[in-house]
Amino acid sequence: MEAMTEAKMDAPPRLDVDRLLDDPQTRIIVCCGAGGVGKTTTAAALGVRAAERGRKVVVLTIDPARRLAQSMGIDSLDNTPRRVTGVSGNGNDGALHAMMLDMKRTFDEIVEGHSDPERAEAILANPFYQSLSAGFAGTQEYMAMEKLGQLRARDDWDLIVVDTPPSRSALDFLDAPGRLGSFLDGKFIRVLMAPAKVGGRAGMKFLNVGMSMMTGTLSKLMGASLLKDVQTFVAAMDTMFGGFRTRADATFQLLQAPGTAFLVVSAPEPDALREAAYFVERLAAERMPLAGLVLNRVHGSGAEQLSAERALAAAENLEEGRIVDQESGKAGLRDSTASESDPDPDSDPDTRTERETGADADVDVITAGLLRLHAERMQVIAREQRTRDRFTSLHPEVAVAEVAALPGDVHDLAGLRAIGERLAAGVPAGA
């Protein structure tokens, strides 16, 4: 009893998800965390619940799998927000749109929107640009922030839910936009732009000695063809480089604004919660507004008063009693075989007793198996509780919503609604 009281005293504050969704001041919710903890499902469930409570929502996912589209009944998602049918507010203006980030298309849109048609065509056809836009480290995270800025600027929705990229490290989401912005606005790019800025042949004569030495070295490192592609790309992008850093800074400030709420999504597993704790600390260091922790796939039980130890002891008692019954049953069978005077087995009371004993033994086997399953479940619950308590001891101020584990995968709107209900409840079933 004392341990239970202590556990309740140490319980973290509960994350009120519905209050967060209903607050008109909440304009952006960012779901972040380690891979494989249910970020995409959480983002989709939040979008469905918010829309059905009257918000105009768009969910932006970077998940390359098609789970989100399938669960929302959409054939496919692309770089354009698509209306999700079957989701609307009860008697209000609630609506849900969803989209999946197309990294290259978003980069193309930036080029087309910030340069004249002739220059845009030259950039889009450049081999170095095509490699950069398709797979340069940090491009996906940077483009996710670009798309977030575009959606916020359109003001067509009063709530944007972002499912962050499935990065190896959750910190990539915060670091990558700055890294790419620094690269595109850095010293290396400025050096490559120097001949174009000085202008024509005069510029090349002026920089002839220094540039020839540098380009000779770079040609050996990069290859002459790649260097030419890079220089052509840099010359065409000259007027755009400052904008990358400016937009990265603007989006970073948007993430720090009061209307943004970060939800760290995790699971009650040591590795996932270690990464969640690290992310909480990083968000605090960057002054990002943390709403709380969503702890997915939490197990509960409707019979927690029966401990694992007592369940195992009861199972062992039943199994030991069954062994005794089997021995006595065999003795009775030998006795009945020795005296075969009664031809009707149903009229023999000893035979009926043997059958009843066998039926009772079957019940005991099933009961013992269920008790062992319950003991295993209670051990899982205890392990998850210890893991969560370690996180809570480090960050007692972080509000937590525990989402009960579902028996299967989420593959439709009904499943997303079920997740939304568990998010709103904030405690696992049976807890």
C-alpha positions in Angstrom: 0.0 0.0 0.0 2.8 2.4 0.8 4.5 1.7 -2.5 1.2 2.4 -4.3 0.8 5.7 -2.4 4.4 6.7 -3.3 3.8 5.8 -7.0 0.8 8.1 -7.0 2.7 10.9 -5.4 5.4 10.6 -8.1 2.9 10.6 -10.9 3.6 13.3 -13.5 1.0 15.9 -14.4 -1.5 14.7 -17.0 -1.3 16.2 -20.5 -4.8 17.6 -21.4 -4.8 16.9 -25.1 -8.4 18.2 -25.7 -7.6 21.5 -24.1 -4.5 21.8 -26.3 -6.5 21.1 -29.4 -9.4 23.3 -28.5 -7.2 26.3 -27.7 -7.5 28.7 -30.7 -4.1 30.1 -29.8 -2.5 26.7 -30.7 -1.7 27.0 -34.4 1.1 24.5 -34.8 1.6 21.1 -33.1 4.9 19.4 -33.8 5.1 15.6 -33.1 8.8 14.6 -32.6 10.7 11.8 -31.1 12.6 8.6 -32.0 11.7 6.4 -35.0 9.1 3.7 -34.6 7.2 5.1 -31.6 4.0 6.0 -33.5 4.6 9.7 -34.4 2.7 9.4 -37.7 -0.3 7.7 -36.1 -0.3 10.2 -33.3 -0.2 13.2 -35.7 -3.0 11.7 -37.7 -5.1 11.0 -34.7 -4.6 14.5 -33.4 -5.7 15.9 -36.7 -8.9 13.8 -36.8 -9.8 14.7 -33.3 -9.1 18.4 -33.7 -11.1 18.5 -37.0 -14.1 16.8 -35.4 -13.9 19.3 -32.5 -14.2 22.2 -34.9 -10.7 23.1 -36.1 -9.6 23.5 -39.7 -6.6 21.2 -39.7 -3.9 20.2 -42.1 -1.5 17.3 -41.2 1.9 17.4 -42.8 3.7 14.0 -42.8 7.2 13.1 -44.0 6.6 9.4 -43.5 7.6 7.6 -46.8 5.3 4.7 -46.0 1.7 5.0 -47.1 0.1 4.3 -43.7 -1.3 7.8 -43.2 -3.0 7.9 -46.6 -4.4 4.4 -46.2 -5.8 5.1 -42.7 -7.4 8.3 -43.9 -9.0 6.6 -46.9 -6.9 8.5 -49.5 -5.4 6.7 -52.4 -2.2 8.7 -52.1 -0.7 11.8 -50.6 1.5 14.3 -52.3 2.8 17.8 -51.9 -0.7 19.4 -52.1 -3.1 19.2 -49.1 -5.9 16.8 -49.8 -9.3 16.9 -48.1 -10.1 13.9 -46.0 -13.7 12.8 -46.5 -15.5 11.3 -43.5 -14.1 13.8 -41.1 -16.0 16.9 -40.2 -17.0 18.8 -37.1 -20.5 18.2 -35.7 -22.4 21.2 -36.8 -19.3 23.4 -37.2 -16.6 24.3 -39.7 -14.2 21.6 -38.8 -12.3 20.0 -41.7 -9.2 17.9 -42.2 -6.6 18.0 -45.0 -3.5 15.9 -45.2 -0.3 16.0 -47.3 3.0 14.2 -47.6 6.2 16.2 -48.1 7.7 15.9 -51.5 11.2 17.1 -50.7 12.3 17.7 -54.3 9.1 19.4 -55.4 9.2 21.7 -52.4 12.8 22.7 -53.3 11.6 23.2 -57.0 8.8 25.5 -55.7 11.3 27.7 -53.8 13.5 28.0 -57.0 10.4 28.8 -59.2 9.1 31.3 -56.6 12.3 33.3 -56.1 13.8 33.5 -59.6 12.7 34.4 -63.1 11.6 31.6 -65.5 14.8 31.5 -67.5 17.0 31.2 -64.4 14.6 28.8 -62.7 14.9 26.5 -65.8 18.7 26.6 -65.7 18.7 25.8 -62.0 16.2 22.9 -62.2 18.2 21.3 -65.1 21.6 21.6 -63.3 23.0 18.2 -62.2 24.4 19.5 -58.9 21.0 21.0 -58.0 19.2 17.7 -58.8 21.5 15.8 -56.5 21.2 18.5 -53.8 17.4 18.6 -53.9 17.0 14.8 -54.0 19.3 13.7 -51.2 21.7 16.2 -49.6 22.0 15.7 -45.9 19.5 17.8 -44.1 17.5 18.7 -47.2 14.4 16.7 -46.0 14.3 18.5 -42.7 14.9 21.9 -44.2 12.2 21.4 -46.7 9.8 20.2 -44.0 10.4 23.6 -42.3 10.0 25.4 -45.7 6.6 23.7 -46.2 5.5 24.5 -42.7 6.3 28.2 -43.3 4.3 28.0 -46.6 1.3 26.5 -44.9 1.4 28.9 -42.1 1.6 31.9 -44.5 -1.5 30.7 -46.5 -3.7 31.0 -43.4 -6.2 28.5 -44.8 -6.0 26.4 -41.6 -6.1 27.3 -38.0 -4.1 24.3 -36.9 -1.1 22.6 -38.6 0.0 19.2 -37.2 3.6 18.2 -38.3 4.9 14.7 -38.2 8.7 15.1 -38.1 11.0 13.2 -40.4 12.1 9.6 -39.4 15.7 10.6 -38.7 18.2 8.5 -36.9 18.5 11.3 -34.4 15.5 13.3 -33.4 17.8 16.3 -33.1 18.2 16.4 -36.9 14.9 18.1 -37.1 16.2 21.2 -35.3 19.8 21.1 -36.6 19.4 20.3 -40.3 17.7 23.5 -41.5 20.5 25.6 -40.0 23.2 23.3 -41.4 21.8 23.5 -44.9 21.2 27.2 -44.6 24.8 27.7 -43.5 26.1 25.6 -46.4 24.1 27.5 -49.0 25.1 30.8 -47.4 28.6 29.8 -46.4 32.2 30.7 -47.3 32.6 27.8 -49.8 29.6 29.1 -51.8 30.8 32.7 -51.6 34.2 31.7 -52.9 32.6 29.9 -55.9 30.5 33.0 -56.5 33.5 35.4 -56.5 34.2 35.3 -60.3 30.5 36.0 -61.1 30.3 38.9 -58.6 33.5 40.6 -59.9 32.1 40.2 -63.4 33.2 38.8 -66.8 36.7 38.6 -68.1 38.0 41.4 -66.0 36.9 39.5 -62.9 38.5 36.4 -64.2 41.8 38.3 -64.9 41.7 39.9 -61.5 41.2 36.6 -59.7 43.1 34.5 -62.3 46.1 33.4 -60.2 44.2 32.6 -57.0 41.1 31.1 -58.6 43.2 28.9 -60.9 45.1 27.5 -58.0 41.9 26.9 -56.0 39.9 25.4 -58.9 42.8 23.2 -59.8 42.7 21.8 -56.2 39.0 21.4 -56.2 39.0 19.7 -59.6 41.3 17.0 -58.2 39.0 16.6 -55.1 35.6 16.9 -56.8 36.3 16.2 -60.5 36.2 18.8 -63.2 32.7 18.0 -64.3 31.2 18.2 -60.8 33.1 21.5 -60.1 31.7 23.0 -63.3 28.1 21.9 -62.3 28.6 23.4 -58.9 29.9 26.7 -60.3 27.0 26.9 -62.8 24.5 26.2 -60.0 26.1 28.8 -57.7 26.0 31.5 -60.5 22.4 30.8 -61.2 21.4 30.7 -57.5 23.3 33.9 -56.7 20.3 36.0 -55.8 18.7 33.3 -53.7 21.3 32.2 -51.2 20.5 34.9 -48.6 16.9 33.8 -48.6 17.6 30.3 -47.4 19.2 31.5 -44.2 16.5 34.1 -43.8 13.7 31.6 -44.1 15.4 29.1 -41.9 15.7 31.7 -39.2 12.1 32.8 -39.7 10.8 29.2 -39.3 13.0 28.7 -36.3 11.4 31.7 -34.7 8.0 30.4 -35.7 8.7 27.2 -33.8 9.6 29.2 -30.7 6.4 31.3 -30.9 3.7 30.9 -28.2 1.3 29.4 -30.8 3.5 26.4 -31.3 3.4 23.3 -29.2 5.9 20.4 -29.3 4.7 16.9 -28.3 7.5 14.5 -27.7 6.2 11.0 -28.8 7.8 8.0 -27.2 7.1 4.4 -26.0 7.7 2.9 -22.6 11.0 1.4 -23.7 14.5 2.4 -22.3 16.0 3.6 -25.7 12.9 5.5 -26.8 12.6 7.3 -23.5 16.3 8.1 -23.3 16.0 9.9 -26.7 12.8 11.6 -25.4 14.6 12.9 -22.4 17.4 14.2 -24.6 14.9 15.9 -26.8 13.1 17.5 -23.9 16.4 19.0 -22.7 17.2 20.2 -26.2 13.8 21.8 -26.6 14.3 23.6 -23.3 17.8 24.8 -24.4 16.3 26.2 -27.6 13.4 27.8 -25.8 10.9 25.7 -27.8 7.4 25.4 -26.2 7.0 21.9 -25.0 3.4 20.8 -24.3 4.2 17.3 -23.0 5.1 13.7 -23.6 2.8 11.2 -25.5 3.7 7.7 -24.3 2.3 5.2 -26.8 1.6 1.5 -26.5 1.3 1.5 -22.7 -0.1 -1.8 -21.3 -2.7 -1.9 -18.5 -4.8 -4.5 -16.7 -8.3 -4.6 -15.2 -7.0 -6.9 -12.4 -3.9 -5.1 -11.2 -4.8 -6.1 -7.6 -3.7 -9.6 -8.5 0.1 -9.4 -8.5 2.4 -11.4 -10.8 3.7 -13.3 -7.8 0.3 -14.3 -6.5 -0.9 -15.3 -10.1 2.2 -17.5 -10.6 1.7 -19.1 -7.2 -2.0 -19.9 -7.9 -1.0 -21.4 -11.3 1.6 -23.6 -9.7 -1.0 -24.8 -7.1 -3.4 -25.7 -9.8 -0.8 -27.6 -11.8 0.4 -29.5 -8.7 -3.1 -30.4 -7.9 -3.6 -31.7 -11.4 -0.6 -34.0 -11.1 -2.1 -35.5 -7.9 -5.5 -35.9 -9.6 -3.8 -37.6 -12.6 -2.1 -40.2 -10.3 -5.3 -40.9 -8.5 -7.2 -41.2 -11.8 -4.7 -43.8 -13.0 -5.2 -45.8 -9.8 -8.9 -45.7 -10.3 -8.6 -46.8 -13.9 -6.5 -49.8 -12.9 -9.1 -50.8 -10.3 -12.0 -50.5 -12.8 -10.0 -52.6 -15.4 -9.5 -55.4 -12.8 -13.3 -55.7 -12.2 -15.2 -55.7 -15.5 -18.5 -56.9 -14.0 -20.5 -53.9 -15.0 -21.0 -53.8 -18.8 -22.6 -50.3 -18.8 -19.9 -47.6 -18.2 -22.4 -44.8 -17.8 -24.0 -46.7 -14.9 -20.7 -47.1 -13.1 -20.3 -44.2 -10.5 -16.5 -44.6 -10.6 -16.5 -44.0 -14.4 -18.6 -40.8 -14.0 -16.2 -39.6 -11.3 -13.3 -40.1 -13.6 -15.0 -38.1 -16.4 -15.8 -35.3 -14.0 -12.3 -35.3 -12.7 -11.0 -35.0 -16.2 -13.3 -32.1 -17.0 -12.1 -30.3 -13.8 -8.5 -31.0 -14.8 -9.1 -29.3 -18.2 -10.6 -26.2 -16.4 -7.5 -26.2 -14.2 -5.2 -26.3 -17.2 -6.9 -23.3 -18.8 -7.1 -21.4 -15.5 -3.4 -21.9 -14.8 -2.5 -20.8 -18.4 -4.6 -17.6 -17.9 -2.9 -16.9 -14.6 0.5 -17.2 -16.2 -0.5 -14.8 -19.0 -1.7 -12.4 -16.4 1.6 -12.7 -14.5 3.5 -11.9 -17.7 1.2 -8.9 -18.3 1.8 -7.6 -14.8 5.6 -8.0 -15.2 5.4 -6.0 -18.5 3.4 -3.3 -16.7 5.9 -3.1 -13.8 8.8 -2.9 -16.3 7.1 0.0 -18.2 6.3 1.8 -15.0 10.0 1.6 -13.9 11.1 3.0 -17.2 8.5 5.8 -17.1 9.5 6.6 -13.5 13.1 7.1 -14.5 12.0 9.7 -17.1 9.7 11.4 -14.6 12.4 11.6 -12.0 14.6 13.5 -14.5 11.7 15.7 -15.8 8.9 15.9 -13.2 7.5 19.0 -14.8 6.7 17.3 -18.2 3.0 16.5 -18.6 2.3 13.0 -19.8 -0.5 11.4 -21.8 -0.3 7.6 -21.7 -2.0 5.9 -24.7 -3.2 2.3 -24.2 -1.8 -0.2 -26.6 -4.3 -1.4 -29.3 -4.6 -5.1 -30.2 -3.7 -4.4 -33.8 -2.4 -1.8 -36.3 -4.4 1.3 -37.1 -5.6 1.2 -40.7 -8.7 3.4 -40.9 -10.4 6.4 -39.5 -12.1 4.4 -36.8 -8.7 3.3 -35.5 -7.4 6.9 -35.6 -10.5 8.0 -33.6 -9.8 5.2 -31.1 -6.2 6.5 -30.7 -7.6 10.1 -30.3 -9.9 8.9 -27.5 -7.0 7.3 -25.7 -4.9 10.4 -26.1 -7.7 12.5 -24.6 -8.1 10.0 -21.7 -4.3 10.2 -21.0 -4.2 6.9 -19.0 -3.9 3.3 -20.2 -7.0 1.1 -20.2 -7.5 -0.6 -16.9 -5.2 1.8 -15.0 
